[in-house]
Amino acid sequence: MRFSIFLSVLILFSPFLQAQSTAGEFYQAANKAYEENNFSAFLSHLEKANELRPNHRTILYNLALAYTLNDQHYKAIEILKYRSSFYALNDFDQDEKLAPLKSLPQYQQLLSQIDEQNKPILNSSLHFEFEKKGFHPEGIAIHPESGNFLVSDVRCGLISSFKRDGSEHKPILDLKKFGYWGAMGMAFDKQDPNMLWVSTSALPNYCEYSDSLDGKSAVLKIDLKKKQLIRSYSVEGHHAFGDLVTTETGTVYISDSSEPIVYKITKQADKPEEFLKPEGLFNLQGLALGEENTLYISDYITGVYSVDLSSKKTTPVISGNQLTRGTDGLYFSNGQLYLMQNGTRPFQVAKVNISNSSMEIVDRAVPELNEPTLGVIKSGILYFIANSPWAFYDEENNPKLDEWRLLQIRKLTINN
């Protein structure tokens, strides 16, 4: 689920962040200090804001500026290099306040690093594409028996079916008819292939959104053959259930982007129970089940982590874990973890080798990859939504339908 207020500097002043820390207050204090030409205080406040809200491109930009204004030029370069490791955009070269950095050899290395990170890489291929204006694909699942593709619509709560080759597109479910909202992540029950689990949330781009729906979210268990809602699961309060995974024992794990919390639903449960509330994380997105009792979770802000399901110990999957930030969908197969990264610039698909904690880019900086979201692995192939149209809404969350492109499902052969 790409929807995230963290992509904007507005997060610094959001109620969610201020409930956890005073990062917004430090940022505001830094702005005030800058206006007063108190550059020492400008730096001090930004360092504290960065500690409390890491990996924010605007904070990091201003932190580099603060180091420059305090004649700490090498530190400024290091901040910009760190920032460009996940936000490889040269949006600073024309800033005259950063001009003192340009004489340093490290500055040219920084520009070369950004150029390198924007070189196109393409290993995936088109599986099928379709056009349906207003249908905003978010989740994808493959029926374990028929092999048909199911694609969920975050905007109006539809779930559509496609044949294996992408033909015969037809809507089969409308969550609005059950009294629910946008369709998010999906997964088939491991014990009953007719049971489909779907997370649903009322995001601001939901086609029937109103303020009264803010924070509404649920997990639905649906009999696909009968087209019947078997059960809904919800938790009191403000939530944004996004991705989910199912286990062989019948347990379902769900990510909540609003808290952030991982919930679980067991076969005997009446409602989701809190499984994990990791400290220092902000915005949970993708989930993936790995080997040896391991769950992988994506925090959109700080990166991807492994979670021991017994001890709940949470560990970054690589050193320099900021490289894995911005991950939406997350998928595991044969010791490899695949990342759909739409919170980086440029957009990319990457894989992490769990055994040696190395990371490799699979797709990057190509027109075909215009916002990858969620995917599914079937028979040694990763299928994924390549161009979810999150960018094509106006300021009032109305879809700019004339700008929506053909929607692509791409595929990548992976090692099994």
C-alpha positions as CSV (number, residue, x, y, z in Angstrom):
1,M,0.0,0.0,0.0
2,R,1.7,3.1,-1.2
3,F,-0.6,5.5,0.6
4,S,1.6,7.2,3.2
5,I,1.7,10.6,4.7
6,F,5.3,10.0,5.3
7,L,6.2,10.9,1.7
8,S,5.5,14.5,2.5
9,V,7.1,16.9,4.9
10,L,3.7,17.2,6.4
11,I,4.5,14.2,8.5
12,L,6.6,16.5,10.6
13,F,3.4,18.1,11.9
14,S,1.0,15.1,11.8
15,P,-0.8,14.0,14.9
16,F,0.6,10.5,14.5
17,L,4.3,11.6,14.7
18,Q,3.7,14.2,17.4
19,A,2.1,11.5,19.5
20,Q,5.4,9.6,19.4
21,S,8.0,12.3,19.6
22,T,8.7,16.0,19.2
23,A,10.3,15.7,15.8
24,G,7.9,18.2,14.4
25,E,8.7,20.6,17.2
26,F,12.4,20.3,16.6
27,Y,11.9,20.9,12.9
28,Q,9.8,24.0,13.6
29,A,12.4,25.2,16.0
30,A,15.1,24.7,13.4
31,N,13.1,26.8,10.9
32,K,12.8,29.6,13.5
33,A,16.6,29.4,14.2
34,Y,17.4,29.6,10.5
35,E,15.2,32.7,10.1
36,E,17.1,34.3,12.9
37,N,20.5,33.4,11.4
38,N,21.2,31.2,14.4
39,F,22.9,28.5,12.4
40,S,24.3,26.6,15.4
41,A,20.8,26.2,16.8
42,F,19.5,25.4,13.3
43,L,21.9,22.4,13.2
44,S,21.2,21.3,16.7
45,H,17.5,21.2,16.2
46,L,17.7,19.3,12.9
47,E,20.1,16.7,14.4
48,K,17.4,16.0,17.0
49,A,14.6,15.9,14.4
50,N,16.6,13.5,12.3
51,E,17.2,11.2,15.3
52,L,13.4,11.1,16.0
53,R,12.3,10.8,12.4
54,P,15.0,9.2,10.4
55,N,15.3,9.0,6.6
56,H,13.2,11.9,5.8
57,R,14.5,13.5,2.6
58,T,13.5,17.1,3.6
59,I,15.1,16.8,7.1
60,L,18.2,15.4,5.6
61,Y,18.4,18.1,2.9
62,N,18.2,20.8,5.5
63,L,20.6,18.9,7.8
64,A,23.2,19.0,5.0
65,L,22.5,22.7,4.6
66,A,22.9,23.2,8.3
67,Y,26.3,21.5,8.3
68,T,27.3,23.6,5.3
69,L,26.3,26.8,7.1
70,N,28.4,25.7,10.1
71,D,31.5,25.0,7.9
72,Q,31.2,21.2,8.4
73,H,31.4,20.5,4.7
74,Y,32.4,16.9,4.8
75,K,29.6,16.1,7.1
76,A,27.2,17.8,4.7
77,I,28.5,15.6,1.9
78,E,28.0,12.5,3.9
79,I,24.4,13.4,4.7
80,L,23.7,14.0,1.0
81,K,25.4,10.7,0.1
82,Y,23.3,8.9,2.7
83,R,20.1,10.6,1.4
84,S,20.9,9.8,-2.2
85,S,21.3,6.1,-1.3
86,F,17.5,5.9,-1.3
87,Y,16.5,9.2,-2.9
88,A,18.8,9.5,-5.9
89,L,17.7,12.9,-7.1
90,N,20.0,15.8,-7.7
91,D,17.7,18.5,-6.3
92,F,20.5,20.4,-4.6
93,D,23.0,21.3,-7.3
94,Q,21.5,24.7,-8.0
95,D,21.2,25.6,-4.3
96,E,23.7,28.5,-3.8
97,K,23.8,27.9,-0.1
98,L,25.4,24.5,-0.8
99,A,28.0,26.0,-3.2
100,P,30.9,25.6,-0.8
101,L,30.6,21.8,-1.3
102,K,31.2,21.9,-5.0
103,S,35.0,22.3,-4.7
104,L,35.3,19.0,-2.8
105,P,36.2,15.9,-4.7
106,Q,33.5,14.1,-2.7
107,Y,30.9,16.3,-4.3
108,Q,31.6,15.0,-7.8
109,Q,31.6,11.5,-6.4
110,L,28.1,12.2,-5.0
111,L,26.9,13.3,-8.4
112,S,28.4,10.2,-10.0
113,Q,26.7,8.1,-7.4
114,I,23.3,9.6,-8.3
115,D,23.9,9.1,-12.0
116,E,24.8,5.5,-11.4
117,Q,21.7,4.9,-9.4
118,N,19.5,6.2,-12.2
119,K,20.8,3.9,-14.9
120,P,18.0,1.7,-16.1
121,I,17.9,-2.0,-15.2
122,L,15.1,-4.3,-16.5
123,N,14.9,-8.0,-15.9
124,S,11.1,-8.4,-15.6
125,S,8.8,-8.8,-18.6
126,L,5.2,-8.0,-19.3
127,H,2.8,-10.8,-18.4
128,F,-0.4,-8.9,-19.3
129,E,-1.9,-5.5,-19.3
130,F,-5.4,-4.1,-19.2
131,E,-7.3,-0.9,-19.3
132,K,-10.1,0.0,-16.9
133,K,-10.3,3.6,-16.0
134,G,-11.0,4.2,-12.4
135,F,-9.8,0.7,-11.4
136,H,-6.8,1.2,-9.1
137,P,-4.9,-2.1,-8.7
138,E,-3.3,-2.7,-5.3
139,G,-3.2,-6.4,-4.4
140,I,-2.8,-9.6,-6.5
141,A,-3.4,-13.2,-5.8
142,I,-3.5,-16.5,-7.8
143,H,-6.1,-19.1,-7.2
144,P,-4.3,-22.3,-6.0
145,E,-6.5,-24.5,-8.2
146,S,-7.6,-22.6,-11.3
147,G,-4.5,-20.4,-11.6
148,N,-6.7,-17.4,-12.3
149,F,-5.4,-14.0,-11.2
150,L,-7.3,-11.9,-8.8
151,V,-6.5,-8.2,-8.7
152,S,-7.9,-5.9,-6.0
153,D,-9.1,-2.3,-6.4
154,V,-8.2,0.1,-3.6
155,R,-10.4,2.9,-5.0
156,C,-13.8,1.3,-5.1
157,G,-13.4,-2.1,-3.4
158,L,-13.7,-4.3,-6.5
159,I,-11.9,-7.6,-7.0
160,S,-11.5,-8.7,-10.6
161,S,-10.6,-12.0,-12.1
162,F,-8.3,-12.8,-15.1
163,K,-7.4,-16.0,-16.8
164,R,-3.8,-17.0,-16.5
165,D,-2.9,-15.1,-19.7
166,G,-4.7,-12.0,-18.6
167,S,-7.8,-12.5,-20.8
168,E,-11.4,-12.6,-19.7
169,H,-11.2,-9.7,-17.2
170,K,-14.4,-9.6,-15.1
171,P,-15.3,-8.3,-11.7
172,I,-16.3,-11.0,-9.2
173,L,-16.6,-9.2,-5.9
174,D,-17.6,-5.7,-4.7
175,L,-16.6,-5.1,-1.1
176,K,-19.1,-2.2,-1.0
177,K,-21.9,-4.7,-1.2
178,F,-20.6,-6.2,2.1
179,G,-20.5,-2.8,3.6
180,Y,-16.8,-2.3,3.3
181,W,-14.2,-0.1,1.5
182,G,-11.2,-0.3,-0.7
183,A,-9.7,-3.7,-1.4
184,M,-6.0,-3.9,-0.3
185,G,-3.9,-7.0,0.2
186,M,-5.2,-10.5,-0.6
187,A,-4.2,-14.1,0.2
188,F,-5.8,-17.5,-0.2
189,D,-6.3,-19.6,2.9
190,K,-3.7,-22.4,3.0
191,Q,-6.2,-24.9,4.2
192,D,-9.2,-24.1,2.0
193,P,-8.5,-22.8,-1.5
194,N,-12.0,-21.4,-1.8
195,M,-11.5,-19.0,1.1
196,L,-10.0,-15.6,0.2
197,W,-8.6,-13.2,2.9
198,V,-8.8,-9.5,2.0
199,S,-7.8,-6.5,3.9
200,T,-10.0,-3.4,3.4
201,S,-9.4,0.2,4.4
202,A,-11.2,3.5,3.8
203,L,-8.3,5.6,2.4
204,P,-8.9,9.2,1.2
205,N,-8.9,8.1,-2.4
206,Y,-11.8,5.6,-1.7
207,C,-14.6,6.4,-4.2
208,E,-17.3,6.9,-1.5
209,Y,-15.0,8.4,1.1
210,S,-16.3,10.8,3.8
211,D,-14.7,12.0,7.0
212,S,-16.8,9.6,9.0
213,L,-14.9,6.7,7.4
214,D,-11.5,8.0,8.5
215,G,-9.5,5.1,10.1
216,K,-12.0,2.4,9.2
217,S,-10.3,-0.9,8.4
218,A,-11.1,-4.6,8.6
219,V,-10.0,-8.0,7.4
220,L,-12.5,-10.1,5.5
221,K,-12.8,-13.9,5.0
222,I,-14.7,-14.5,1.8
223,D,-16.0,-17.8,0.3
224,L,-15.0,-17.2,-3.3
225,K,-17.1,-19.9,-4.7
226,K,-20.3,-18.7,-3.0
227,K,-19.3,-15.0,-3.2
228,Q,-20.3,-14.8,0.5
229,L,-18.7,-12.9,3.4
230,I,-17.9,-15.5,6.0
231,R,-16.6,-13.2,8.7
232,S,-15.1,-9.8,9.2
233,Y,-12.4,-8.9,11.8
234,S,-11.8,-5.4,13.0
235,V,-10.2,-3.6,16.0
236,E,-11.5,-0.5,17.7
237,G,-9.7,2.8,16.8
238,H,-8.0,4.3,13.8
239,H,-6.4,1.7,11.6
240,A,-5.1,1.1,8.0
241,F,-4.8,-2.6,7.4
242,G,-2.7,-3.1,4.3
243,D,-0.9,-6.4,3.5
244,L,-1.6,-9.8,4.9
245,V,-0.1,-13.3,4.7
246,T,-1.6,-16.7,5.6
247,T,0.1,-19.7,7.2
248,E,-0.2,-23.5,6.8
249,T,-1.8,-23.6,10.3
250,G,-4.5,-21.1,9.4
251,T,-3.1,-18.1,11.1
252,V,-3.3,-14.7,9.3
253,Y,-0.8,-11.9,9.9
254,I,-1.8,-8.3,9.0
255,S,0.2,-5.1,8.8
256,D,-1.4,-1.9,10.2
257,S,0.2,1.2,8.7
258,S,-1.5,3.5,11.1
259,E,-0.1,2.3,14.4
260,P,2.3,0.5,13.4
261,I,1.3,-3.0,14.6
262,V,1.4,-6.5,13.2
263,Y,-1.9,-8.2,14.1
264,K,-2.7,-11.9,13.8
265,I,-5.9,-13.8,13.5
266,T,-6.0,-17.4,14.6
267,K,-8.6,-20.0,13.6
268,Q,-10.3,-19.7,17.0
269,A,-10.1,-15.9,17.3
270,D,-13.0,-13.5,17.3
271,K,-10.9,-10.5,16.4
272,P,-7.3,-9.7,15.5
273,E,-4.9,-9.7,18.4
274,E,-1.8,-7.6,18.6
275,F,1.2,-9.7,17.7
276,L,4.0,-7.2,17.4
277,K,4.5,-3.5,18.0
278,P,8.1,-2.9,17.2
279,E,9.9,0.1,18.7
280,G,11.4,2.6,16.4
281,L,9.3,1.7,13.3
282,F,6.7,4.0,11.8
283,N,4.7,2.8,8.8
284,L,4.3,-1.0,8.3
285,Q,3.6,-2.2,4.8
286,G,4.6,-5.6,3.3
287,L,4.8,-9.0,5.0
288,A,6.4,-12.2,4.0
289,L,6.7,-15.6,5.6
290,G,10.2,-17.0,5.5
291,E,12.0,-20.1,6.6
292,E,12.8,-21.2,10.2
293,N,9.9,-19.5,11.9
294,T,10.6,-16.1,10.4
295,L,8.3,-13.3,9.4
296,Y,9.6,-10.4,7.3
297,I,8.1,-7.0,7.7
298,S,8.6,-3.7,5.8
299,D,8.7,-0.4,7.6
300,Y,8.3,2.2,4.8
301,I,10.5,4.6,6.7
302,T,13.4,2.6,8.1
303,G,13.6,-0.6,6.0
304,V,12.9,-4.3,6.1
305,Y,13.3,-6.5,9.1
306,S,13.2,-10.2,10.1
307,V,11.0,-11.2,13.0
308,D,11.5,-14.4,15.0
309,L,7.9,-15.6,15.5
310,S,8.8,-17.2,18.8
311,S,10.9,-14.5,20.5
312,K,9.6,-11.6,18.4
313,K,13.2,-10.4,18.0
314,T,13.3,-7.9,15.2
315,T,16.5,-7.5,13.1
316,P,17.4,-5.4,10.0
317,V,17.9,-7.7,7.0
318,I,21.0,-5.8,5.9
319,S,23.5,-3.3,7.3
320,G,22.7,0.0,5.8
321,N,19.0,-0.9,6.1
322,Q,18.0,2.5,4.7
323,L,18.6,0.9,1.3
324,T,15.5,-1.3,1.9
325,R,13.2,1.6,2.9
326,G,10.3,2.5,0.8
327,T,9.3,-1.1,0.4
328,D,5.7,-1.9,-0.3
329,G,5.2,-5.5,-1.3
330,L,7.6,-8.1,0.2
331,Y,8.0,-11.7,-1.0
332,F,10.2,-14.6,0.0
333,S,11.4,-17.6,-2.0
334,N,14.3,-20.0,-1.5
335,G,16.4,-17.7,0.6
336,Q,15.7,-14.6,-1.4
337,L,13.5,-11.7,-0.3
338,Y,12.0,-9.6,-3.1
339,L,11.2,-5.9,-2.5
340,M,8.7,-3.7,-4.4
341,Q,10.2,-0.3,-3.6
342,N,8.0,2.7,-4.5
343,G,9.3,4.9,-1.7
344,T,12.7,5.2,-3.3
345,R,13.8,7.4,-6.2
346,P,13.9,5.9,-8.7
347,F,11.3,3.2,-8.2
348,Q,12.8,-0.2,-8.1
349,V,12.4,-3.9,-7.5
350,A,15.3,-5.5,-5.5
351,K,16.2,-8.7,-3.9
352,V,18.0,-9.5,-0.7
353,N,20.0,-12.7,-0.2
354,I,19.2,-13.7,3.3
355,S,22.2,-15.9,3.8
356,N,24.8,-13.1,3.2
357,S,22.7,-10.0,3.6
358,S,23.5,-8.7,0.1
359,M,21.2,-6.7,-2.0
360,E,20.8,-6.6,-5.8
361,I,18.6,-4.4,-8.0
362,V,16.3,-6.3,-10.4
363,D,14.4,-3.5,-12.1
364,R,15.0,0.2,-11.8
365,A,14.4,3.6,-13.5
366,V,12.4,2.3,-16.4
367,P,9.1,3.6,-17.7
368,E,7.5,0.2,-17.2
369,L,8.1,0.5,-13.5
370,N,5.9,3.5,-12.6
371,E,5.0,2.5,-9.1
372,P,5.2,-1.2,-8.2
373,T,3.0,-2.2,-5.3
374,L,2.1,-5.8,-4.5
375,G,2.8,-9.2,-6.0
376,V,2.6,-12.9,-5.7
377,I,5.0,-15.8,-6.3
378,K,3.7,-18.9,-8.1
379,S,5.7,-21.8,-9.6
380,G,9.0,-19.9,-9.6
381,I,7.7,-16.7,-11.0
382,L,7.1,-13.4,-9.2
383,Y,4.1,-11.6,-10.7
384,F,3.6,-8.0,-9.6
385,I,1.6,-4.8,-10.2
386,A,4.1,-2.5,-12.0
387,N,2.3,0.8,-12.4
388,S,-0.3,1.4,-9.7
389,P,-1.7,4.9,-10.4
390,W,-1.2,6.5,-7.0
391,A,0.4,9.5,-8.6
392,F,-2.7,10.3,-10.7
393,Y,-5.1,11.9,-8.2
394,D,-5.7,15.6,-7.7
395,E,-5.5,17.4,-4.4
396,E,-9.0,16.4,-3.5
397,N,-8.2,12.7,-4.2
398,N,-10.2,12.6,-7.4
399,P,-8.7,10.3,-10.0
400,K,-7.2,12.1,-13.1
401,L,-8.5,9.4,-15.4
402,D,-7.2,10.9,-18.6
403,E,-3.7,10.3,-17.3
404,W,-4.1,6.7,-16.2
405,R,-2.1,4.3,-18.4
406,L,-2.6,0.7,-19.3
407,L,-2.2,-1.2,-16.1
408,Q,0.6,-3.8,-16.2
409,I,1.2,-7.1,-14.5
410,R,4.8,-8.0,-14.9
411,K,6.7,-11.2,-14.2
412,L,10.2,-12.1,-13.0
413,T,11.6,-15.6,-13.1
414,I,13.2,-16.3,-9.8
415,N,15.5,-19.1,-8.5
416,N,13.7,-21.9,-6.7
